Amino acid sequence: MEAAGLFAVAQVRGVVFAQLLYGGDDVSRKKERGRREKMKFEYQLAKFIPFRDKKVCHRVREIKKSEFCRHPNPNFKIRIIEDPTEFYLEFALDIVNRLRQSAQEGKKLVAIFPVGPMPQYPIAARLINQFRISCQHLHSFNMDEYADQDGNTAPTNWEGSFQRAMMESFFGKIDPSLRPSEKQIHFPTKKVLPDYGKMIEDVGGADVCYGGIGWCGHIAFWEAHLGLEFGDDLVAYKKAGPRCVELHPMTIMQNALHSFSGDWSLVPPRANTIGPAQIVGAKYRSFWLDGYLGGGVSWQRFIARLVAHGPVNTLVPGSILQTVPTSYSVLGGVAEDVTIHMA
C-alpha cells in the first residue's frame, strides 16, 4: 500500500494504522501501560488526620471481606453478621443474656453502655419485659455525653442528650418493676466526671464494656488526636481516665450525618468520656460496628480494618482492643471490600 493510502487509513482507522506501523502486541502493551499510569495519583493525607502511615493504610485497605475475620490474637474474636435484623438481635441478646446469667448467679452486673449503635436497646427492653428479667442488679455507666465549649453537660431535655436517648430507647421501656434504680444508672456529667473512673471501680469494676468504633477510630469519645499527647507510650495511654475532650472534625461530621440531619452546626464541640483505662480495665469488651448506610455506602469499612488489623497505637484508639479479650461484631455491609465507589 502506498504512503498516501496509509495516511488515508490513518484518518479513518487510527488503530489500524498503528497496528500496521507498530504491530498489534506493542499497541496493546502501550495502552495497558498508559492505563496504569493514569491510575497513579499520589498525594498526602489531609492535615487534620492524626494517623499518617500510608503503607499501613494501604495494607489494611487491601484486606478482603473473606480475610477480615482472621487475626493472630485468638482472644480478639471478629465475626461478620450479614443481616441487620440479626445483628441488632444478637447485640440485644448479648445484653439480656449477661443480665440473666448474673441474676441467676446472684451477682451484680456492671456494664458500660454506648449511645451508638442504638437499635438493640428497644429489642433488649422488650425481651427483658417479656421474660421478666430483673435488672435491679444492673449498675449502668454510659461511656460519654456531649458538652459545650466550657465543658457544661448537655441537659436531659435537649434532643441530642445521650442521657435522654438511653432513657427513651432503653431504661424507660423497661417495666418499672424490673428497671434498675435511678441511683444505679450513671452518666459522665460535669459534676461526676473527675470521679467517674473511681465510681466504676467502687462497684467492682466493669464486667463488660459495650461500644462501637468512630470514623477517626475513637472508642467512646476518646478521640484520635489525643494520642499525640502520649506518643508511643501505650502503657501511659492505657492508664488514661475520664476527661472532657474536644471532638475531632471527623467525629463532628460522623455525628452530624447520623443524628443531626447532616447539620454539623448542631453538633456540640466537646464531650465527656471515659478513657482507655475504663475500656481495657473491663473484664470483657463487646464492640459492634454497623456503619452501613445502604446503596453500597459505608463510612466504616476502612476504619474497621485499621482498628482490627493495623498496628496497636495511640493515634487509632480502637486498636487497643486487639490487646485484650474482645468480641468485634461487624455488619456485612461494613465488612465489604474497600473500593472507590461514586454513589
C-alpha positions in Angstrom: 0.0 0.0 0.0 1.3 3.4 -0.9 2.1 6.1 1.7 -1.0 8.2 0.7 -3.1 5.1 1.2 -1.7 4.5 4.6 -2.4 8.1 5.7 -5.9 7.8 4.4 -6.4 4.7 6.5 -5.0 6.6 9.5 -7.6 9.3 9.2 -10.4 6.8 9.3 -8.9 4.0 11.3 -6.2 5.3 13.7 -5.9 1.9 15.4 -5.4 0.1 12.1 -2.7 2.5 11.1 -0.9 2.0 14.5 -1.1 -1.8 14.1 0.3 -1.6 10.6 3.1 0.7 11.8 4.0 -0.8 15.2 2.4 -4.2 15.4 -0.7 -5.2 17.5 1.1 -6.5 20.6 3.1 -3.3 21.1 -0.1 -1.2 20.8 -1.8 -3.4 23.5 1.2 -3.0 25.8 1.3 0.7 25.3 -2.4 1.0 26.0 -2.1 -1.0 29.2 0.9 1.0 30.4 -1.0 4.2 29.7 -4.0 2.9 31.7 -1.8 2.0 34.7 -0.1 5.4 34.6 -3.4 7.1 34.6 -4.4 5.2 37.8 -1.4 6.5 39.7 -2.3 9.6 41.8 0.0 10.2 44.7 -0.9 12.7 47.4 -0.5 13.3 51.2 -3.2 12.8 53.7 -5.3 15.7 54.9 -3.5 17.6 57.7 -6.3 17.0 60.3 -5.8 13.2 60.2 -3.6 12.1 63.1 -2.6 8.6 61.8 -0.5 9.2 58.8 1.2 5.9 57.9 0.2 5.4 54.2 1.8 2.0 53.9 -0.3 0.7 56.8 -3.4 2.4 55.3 -2.7 0.6 52.0 -2.2 -2.8 53.7 -5.4 -2.8 55.7 -7.3 -1.3 52.8 -6.4 -4.4 50.7 -7.9 -6.8 53.3 -10.7 -8.6 51.6 -14.0 -9.5 53.3 -13.0 -13.1 53.0 -9.9 -12.4 55.1 -11.5 -9.9 57.5 -12.1 -12.3 60.4 -8.5 -13.7 60.6 -6.5 -12.3 63.5 -3.3 -13.5 65.2 -4.8 -12.9 68.7 -7.4 -15.7 69.4 -8.9 -13.6 72.2 -9.8 -10.8 69.7 -12.8 -12.5 68.0 -14.0 -11.0 64.8 -17.3 -12.1 63.2 -19.5 -10.8 60.4 -23.2 -10.7 60.7 -24.8 -10.1 57.3 -28.4 -9.2 58.2 -29.1 -6.0 60.1 -32.1 -7.6 61.9 -29.9 -10.5 63.1 -27.1 -8.0 64.0 -29.2 -5.9 66.4 -31.0 -9.0 67.8 -27.6 -10.6 68.6 -26.5 -7.3 70.3 -29.7 -7.3 72.4 -29.3 -10.9 73.3 -25.7 -10.3 74.4 -27.0 -7.7 76.9 -30.0 -9.8 78.0 -28.0 -13.0 78.5 -25.5 -11.2 80.7 -28.3 -9.7 82.7 -30.0 -13.1 83.1 -26.8 -15.0 83.9 -25.6 -12.6 86.5 -29.0 -12.6 88.1 -29.1 -16.4 88.3 -25.6 -16.3 89.9 -26.7 -13.8 92.4 -24.2 -11.2 91.2 -24.4 -7.6 90.1 -23.7 -6.7 86.5 -21.6 -3.6 86.0 -21.9 -2.6 82.3 -20.6 0.3 80.3 -23.0 1.3 77.5 -22.7 3.4 74.4 -25.1 5.6 72.5 -24.5 4.2 69.1 -25.4 1.7 68.0 -28.9 2.2 69.3 -31.5 -0.2 67.7 -30.5 -3.0 70.1 -31.9 -1.2 73.1 -35.6 -1.4 72.4 -35.2 -5.0 71.4 -33.4 -5.8 74.7 -36.1 -3.9 76.7 -38.8 -5.9 75.0 -37.0 -9.2 75.8 -36.5 -8.1 79.4 -40.2 -7.4 79.8 -41.4 -10.5 78.0 -39.2 -12.9 80.0 -39.5 -10.9 83.3 -35.7 -10.5 83.8 -35.0 -8.2 86.7 -32.4 -5.5 86.1 -32.3 -4.4 89.7 -28.8 -5.8 89.9 -27.5 -3.8 87.0 -25.1 -0.9 87.5 -25.0 1.1 84.3 -22.3 3.5 83.3 -22.7 5.3 80.0 -19.4 5.9 78.3 -19.9 9.5 77.1 -22.1 12.6 76.9 -22.0 15.9 75.0 -20.7 19.1 76.5 -20.5 22.7 75.4 -17.3 24.7 74.8 -17.0 25.3 78.5 -17.4 21.7 79.5 -21.0 22.0 80.7 -23.0 18.8 80.2 -25.9 18.7 77.7 -29.2 18.9 79.6 -31.5 15.9 79.6 -34.3 18.0 77.9 -32.1 18.6 74.8 -32.9 16.2 71.9 -29.3 15.3 71.4 -28.6 14.3 75.0 -27.3 10.8 75.5 -29.0 10.6 78.9 -32.3 11.3 77.2 -31.6 8.8 74.4 -30.8 6.0 76.9 -34.0 6.7 78.9 -36.2 6.8 75.8 -34.7 3.8 74.0 -33.8 1.5 76.9 -34.4 2.2 80.5 -37.7 4.0 80.0 -39.0 1.0 78.0 -38.3 -1.5 80.8 -41.1 -2.3 83.2 -40.6 -0.1 86.3 -40.7 -3.3 88.5 -37.8 -4.7 86.5 -35.8 -1.5 86.0 -32.6 -0.7 87.9 -32.8 2.1 90.5 -32.0 5.5 89.2 -29.1 5.6 91.6 -27.6 2.7 89.6 -27.8 4.5 86.2 -24.8 6.8 85.7 -23.7 9.3 83.1 -20.4 11.2 82.9 -21.7 14.6 83.7 -19.5 17.5 84.6 -20.3 17.0 88.3 -19.1 13.4 88.5 -16.5 13.3 85.7 -13.5 13.7 88.0 -14.6 10.6 90.0 -16.3 8.6 87.2 -13.5 6.1 86.9 -13.5 5.5 90.7 -17.3 5.2 90.7 -16.9 2.2 88.3 -14.1 0.7 90.5 -16.2 1.2 93.7 -18.9 -1.2 92.4 -16.3 -3.9 91.5 -15.2 -2.7 88.0 -16.9 -3.2 84.7 -17.9 -6.7 83.8 -18.4 -5.7 80.2 -17.8 -2.6 78.1 -20.0 -2.3 75.0 -19.2 0.1 72.2 -18.7 1.0 68.6 -15.9 2.5 66.5 -15.9 6.1 65.3 -14.8 7.3 61.9 -11.5 8.5 63.3 -11.1 5.3 65.3 -12.4 6.6 68.6 -13.8 4.4 71.3 -16.3 6.3 73.5 -15.4 9.9 72.7 -11.7 9.2 73.3 -10.6 10.9 70.1 -7.7 10.0 67.7 -5.8 13.3 68.2 -5.5 12.6 72.0 -2.8 10.1 71.0 -0.5 13.0 70.2 -0.2 13.6 73.9 1.1 10.1 74.6 3.3 9.4 71.5 4.3 5.7 71.6 3.8 5.3 75.3 1.0 2.7 75.3 1.4 2.0 79.0 0.6 5.6 80.0 -2.1 5.7 77.3 -4.0 2.7 78.7 -3.9 4.3 82.1 -5.7 7.5 80.9 -9.1 8.1 82.5 -12.2 10.2 82.0 -11.9 13.7 80.8 -13.7 16.4 78.8 -12.3 16.4 75.2 -12.5 18.5 72.1 -14.3 16.4 69.4 -12.3 15.6 66.3 -13.6 17.0 63.0 -14.4 13.5 61.7 -16.5 12.9 64.8 -18.4 16.1 64.3 -19.2 15.1 60.7 -20.0 11.5 61.6 -22.5 12.5 64.2 -23.9 15.2 62.0 -24.6 12.5 59.4 -26.2 10.1 61.8 -28.0 12.2 64.4 -28.4 15.8 63.3 -29.7 15.5 59.7 -26.3 16.4 58.4 -26.3 19.7 60.3 -22.7 20.0 61.6 -23.6 23.3 63.2 -25.9 21.4 65.7 -23.1 19.1 66.9 -21.6 20.2 70.2 -17.8 20.9 70.2 -16.9 18.8 73.2 -17.9 15.7 75.2 -17.2 14.0 78.5 -15.8 10.5 78.0 -14.3 7.5 79.8 -10.7 6.8 78.9 -8.7 3.8 77.7 -8.3 2.7 81.4 -12.0 2.0 81.8 -12.2 0.2 78.4 -9.2 -2.1 78.9 -10.0 -2.4 82.6 -13.3 -4.1 81.9 -13.4 -7.9 82.3 -14.7 -8.1 78.7 -15.4 -5.9 75.7 -18.2 -6.4 73.2 -18.0 -4.0 70.2 -20.5 -3.6 67.4 -19.9 -1.9 64.0 -23.0 -1.0 62.0 -21.8 1.9 59.9 -23.5 0.9 56.6 -25.8 3.5 55.0 -27.2 1.4 52.2 -26.6 1.6 48.5 -23.1 0.2 48.8 -22.1 3.2 51.0 -20.3 2.6 54.3 -18.2 5.2 56.2 -16.8 2.4 58.5 -15.2 -0.1 56.1 -11.7 1.3 56.3 -11.6 2.3 60.0 -13.0 -1.1 60.9 -9.9 -2.7 59.2 -7.4 -0.2 60.6 -8.7 -0.7 64.2 -8.7 -4.5 63.9 -5.7 -5.1 61.7 -3.5 -2.1 61.9 -0.7 -1.6 64.5 -1.7 -1.0 68.1 -1.0 2.7 68.6 -2.3 5.8 70.3 -3.5 7.5 67.2 -6.1 4.8 66.4 -7.8 4.5 69.9 -9.8 1.4 69.0 -6.6 -0.5 68.1 -6.0 -1.2 71.8 -9.0 -3.7 71.6 -6.6 -6.1 69.9 -4.6 -6.5 73.1 -7.5 -7.6 75.4 -10.3 -10.1 75.2 -12.9 -8.6 72.9 -15.7 -9.6 70.5 -15.8 -7.5 67.4 -19.0 -7.9 65.5 -19.3 -6.3 62.1 -22.3 -5.8 59.9 -22.0 -7.4 56.5 -22.2 -4.1 54.6 -19.3 -2.8 56.7 -17.1 -5.8 56.0 -17.3 -5.5 52.2 -14.1 -4.6 50.4 -12.8 -1.1 50.5 -13.2 0.4 47.0 -13.6 3.8 45.3 -17.4 3.9 44.7 -19.1 7.0 43.3 -22.5 6.8 45.0 
